[in-house]
Amino acid sequence: MASLFIVMLPLGVIGPWQWVIIALVIVLLFGGKKIPELMHGLGKGVKSFKAGMKDAEKDIQEIKAEIVKDDDEKKPEKKEEEKKEA
């Protein structure tokens, strides 16, 4: 597979005729009935990935909120310590 990538690399951008050839090869390899099943599986995978990304973003926001909250709670303690030192 790596050798195929190296051979294709100098060809540059894939044009419309190359896409047609790739589509024909896929149809020949998998057949017309398997392609909708493959696309359905791909769609489920993309949907699952997006849901995972949203969950990760939500977790990050919650952690940020906790950090800010902890910092705000510690600030009065620091001010009291500074008053005692002065």
C-alpha atoms as a printed R data frame, in Angstrom:
   type eleno elety resid chain resno       x      y       z
1  ATOM     1    CA   MET     A     1   0.000  0.000   0.000
2  ATOM     2    CA   ALA     A     2   2.830  2.382   0.811
3  ATOM     3    CA   SER     A     3   4.392  1.825  -2.606
4  ATOM     4    CA   LEU     A     4   1.056  2.726  -4.232
5  ATOM     5    CA   PHE     A     5   0.983  5.979  -2.267
6  ATOM     6    CA   ILE     A     6   4.525  6.821  -3.347
7  ATOM     7    CA   VAL     A     7   3.639  6.187  -7.002
8  ATOM     8    CA   MET     A     8   0.482  8.335  -6.805
9  ATOM     9    CA   LEU     A     9   2.173 11.199  -4.949
10 ATOM    10    CA   PRO     A    10   3.850 12.829  -7.997
11 ATOM    11    CA   LEU     A    11   0.581 12.754  -9.972
12 ATOM    12    CA   GLY     A    12  -0.756 15.787  -8.114
13 ATOM    13    CA   VAL     A    13  -4.393 16.665  -7.587
14 ATOM    14    CA   ILE     A    14  -6.964 14.031  -8.507
15 ATOM    15    CA   GLY     A    15  -9.131 15.354 -11.343
16 ATOM    16    CA   PRO     A    16 -12.708 14.477 -12.304
17 ATOM    17    CA   TRP     A    17 -11.706 11.637 -14.644
18 ATOM    18    CA   GLN     A    18  -9.622 10.023 -11.938
19 ATOM    19    CA   TRP     A    19 -12.653 10.158  -9.597
20 ATOM    20    CA   VAL     A    20 -14.759  8.444 -12.245
21 ATOM    21    CA   ILE     A    21 -12.172  5.691 -12.607
22 ATOM    22    CA   ILE     A    22 -11.935  5.275  -8.829
23 ATOM    23    CA   ALA     A    23 -15.744  5.049  -8.585
24 ATOM    24    CA   LEU     A    24 -15.840  2.400 -11.324
25 ATOM    25    CA   VAL     A    25 -13.162  0.350  -9.592
26 ATOM    26    CA   ILE     A    26 -15.103  0.524  -6.306
27 ATOM    27    CA   VAL     A    27 -18.296 -0.603  -8.045
28 ATOM    28    CA   LEU     A    28 -16.436 -3.479  -9.671
29 ATOM    29    CA   LEU     A    29 -14.802 -4.553  -6.411
30 ATOM    30    CA   PHE     A    30 -17.795 -4.314  -4.082
31 ATOM    31    CA   GLY     A    31 -20.763 -4.559  -6.430
32 ATOM    32    CA   GLY     A    32 -23.751 -2.235  -6.602
33 ATOM    33    CA   LYS     A    33 -25.599 -3.798  -3.665
34 ATOM    34    CA   LYS     A    34 -22.761 -3.495  -1.147
35 ATOM    35    CA   ILE     A    35 -22.048  0.205  -1.709
36 ATOM    36    CA   PRO     A    36 -25.190  1.507   0.109
37 ATOM    37    CA   GLU     A    37 -24.361 -0.790   3.039
38 ATOM    38    CA   LEU     A    38 -20.810  0.550   3.126
39 ATOM    39    CA   MET     A    39 -22.021  4.152   3.008
40 ATOM    40    CA   HIS     A    40 -24.550  3.455   5.770
41 ATOM    41    CA   GLY     A    41 -21.781  2.068   7.969
42 ATOM    42    CA   LEU     A    42 -19.560  5.018   7.144
43 ATOM    43    CA   GLY     A    43 -22.363  7.426   8.057
44 ATOM    44    CA   LYS     A    44 -22.872  5.712  11.413
45 ATOM    45    CA   GLY     A    45 -19.156  5.944  12.083
46 ATOM    46    CA   VAL     A    46 -19.055  9.661  11.292
47 ATOM    47    CA   LYS     A    47 -22.116 10.275  13.486
48 ATOM    48    CA   SER     A    48 -20.506  8.373  16.363
49 ATOM    49    CA   PHE     A    49 -17.265 10.330  15.920
50 ATOM    50    CA   LYS     A    50 -19.102 13.659  16.028
51 ATOM    51    CA   ALA     A    51 -20.977 12.602  19.173
52 ATOM    52    CA   GLY     A    52 -17.672 11.658  20.786
53 ATOM    53    CA   MET     A    53 -16.185 15.023  19.855
54 ATOM    54    CA   LYS     A    54 -19.169 16.850  21.387
55 ATOM    55    CA   ASP     A    55 -18.838 14.818  24.591
56 ATOM    56    CA   ALA     A    56 -15.125 15.573  24.781
57 ATOM    57    CA   GLU     A    57 -15.775 19.287  24.250
58 ATOM    58    CA   LYS     A    58 -18.442 19.211  26.972
59 ATOM    59    CA   ASP     A    59 -16.021 17.514  29.384
60 ATOM    60    CA   ILE     A    60 -13.351 20.111  28.631
61 ATOM    61    CA   GLN     A    61 -15.790 22.961  29.304
62 ATOM    62    CA   GLU     A    62 -16.847 21.364  32.611
63 ATOM    63    CA   ILE     A    63 -13.223 20.991  33.701
64 ATOM    64    CA   LYS     A    64 -12.503 24.611  32.779
65 ATOM    65    CA   ALA     A    65 -15.515 25.727  34.829
66 ATOM    66    CA   GLU     A    66 -14.297 23.708  37.817
67 ATOM    67    CA   ILE     A    67 -10.817 25.214  37.565
68 ATOM    68    CA   VAL     A    68 -12.206 28.755  37.433
69 ATOM    69    CA   LYS     A    69 -14.495 27.994  40.384
70 ATOM    70    CA   ASP     A    70 -11.591 26.594  42.428
71 ATOM    71    CA   ASP     A    71  -9.451 29.627  41.596
72 ATOM    72    CA   ASP     A    72 -12.235 31.993  42.655
73 ATOM    73    CA   GLU     A    73 -12.648 30.150  45.963
74 ATOM    74    CA   LYS     A    74  -8.910 30.316  46.679
75 ATOM    75    CA   LYS     A    75  -8.549 34.048  45.934
76 ATOM    76    CA   PRO     A    76 -10.130 35.226  49.216
77 ATOM    77    CA   GLU     A    77  -7.784 32.924  51.116
78 ATOM    78    CA   LYS     A    78  -4.781 34.480  49.378
79 ATOM    79    CA   LYS     A    79  -5.984 37.992  50.209
80 ATOM    80    CA   GLU     A    80  -6.347 37.055  53.899
81 ATOM    81    CA   GLU     A    81  -2.815 35.646  53.934
82 ATOM    82    CA   GLU     A    82  -1.465 38.852  52.389
83 ATOM    83    CA   LYS     A    83  -3.251 40.937  55.046
84 ATOM    84    CA   LYS     A    84  -1.747 38.794  57.823
85 ATOM    85    CA   GLU     A    85   1.753 39.188  56.362
86 ATOM    86    CA   ALA     A    86   1.432 42.985  56.131
